[in-house]
């Protein structure tokens, strides 16, 4: 489904701020994989997602989605393969537009945008039913501007836009619950699980929460210094504990795992 | 009494001019409010529209066709700015300034001199300051037609993608929108409308002049700001555009009154700029000095 081959990316090359964010990254996802991604700050997790999305070109390496080589494809063209939810709840939606309008934008992802009216009557009914599933009371506020919603509500709407209106080949979640309070975060994660399961989506989910990383998905990878250092799946993953994970990391990276944010959460 | 009568007598002229600049401000609204770009191309493109319309009309082209050409020429100027911005990565404000300077030369070349007359006595034009009632009717029709057209356009699938581009670039790209393309189209549309208003202005005042666009962006912004203040209740997009049109009229009526009160006209541009500057600064000042008391139970960013 997704193949990343020998990906390299250095930011600000040749300056004192040079930072090699991807350092020979290789990763292959099978169809239906739900992979959780963990790693310290600067390990290259978000960079990997941005590379898949095409936010900037790779220095070298190749990316294939569903067999298509997308390495040189501009970001807006890759969007047809991808559903994305960002860490910042403000990033995934257009604040000045209505909930229904936002959903309608996502419904047309990867399609030609014509001069037909932006939202049809049938669509409004479809959106209403989808919003009902979220159980956040949004189905009665379809004409509200998204900017009026809370962070959690916005993330939930973004999830619908990314994964429900059109099934993406690959769903990318970049710490999408990190900016939410614990209760809302749990709710959004719950919605995520439901959507991924019912649509059988191949998913990459970055999280800084080790417990979440273990509890969700069928495979777990840990990144360090721009590549994958731990890759566990199946039974082995089910038996993971936070402690064993930290131990594995220390062995692999040859240094103490010291990321307060990861440990405390 | 004479004073007041005299002032009232100048009102029809003020309303006509206000309508022309209100139309122009609708163009500014598209870039400033929808695309979130301060586009300075307009100072040049309004003159481009006037020049194209004037030169074609005095060479015997029917005025309707001349105005269509003015609109297209305006779109072209917007495309130039858009390409500077999207293809060369130049910040939009600088892109606009570059095009503006290009247009200074281009406009002179179109007209062949600094000033071209299209008097309604000699040529068949749509409107002129000789007959303000007629001018107001024509301009109001143009204004309403434009608002209806834009209301439709920004409600379409493509129009929605343009709005989302101005609202959230990252999200728009993630939803498969070619934001470079929508930005260029938005700039083209905006400057087409500005050039069209330039064409109307040239006919109204009976000439096109190389300096007619100087400070146009400030007048346009003033109309947008006044319109938003007066129509602050309006949620509907068409009503907001109407507000901008009305904003243009209010601007010129106030302008006329101020002139009548005997203010030195040399100072008018400075005062306009200061007033616009103040109003543009209000949102910032509000945020800076009017801190709202913290609500109870505000969500914190857990985990960060």
Interface residues (C-beta under 8 A of the other chain):
Chain A: X53 X74 X75 X76 X77 X79 X80 X82 X84 X86 X90 X91 X92 X93 X94 X95 X96 X97 X101 X102 X104 X105 X106 X108 X109 X110 X111 X113 X114 X115 X116 X117 X118 X150 X151 X161 X162 X178 X179 X180 X181 X182 X184 X185 X208 X209 X261 X265
Chain B: X153 X155 X156 X157 X158 X159 X160 X161 X163 X164 X167 X168 X170 X171 X172 X173 X174 X175 X176 X177 X178 X179 X299 X300 X301 X302 X303 X304
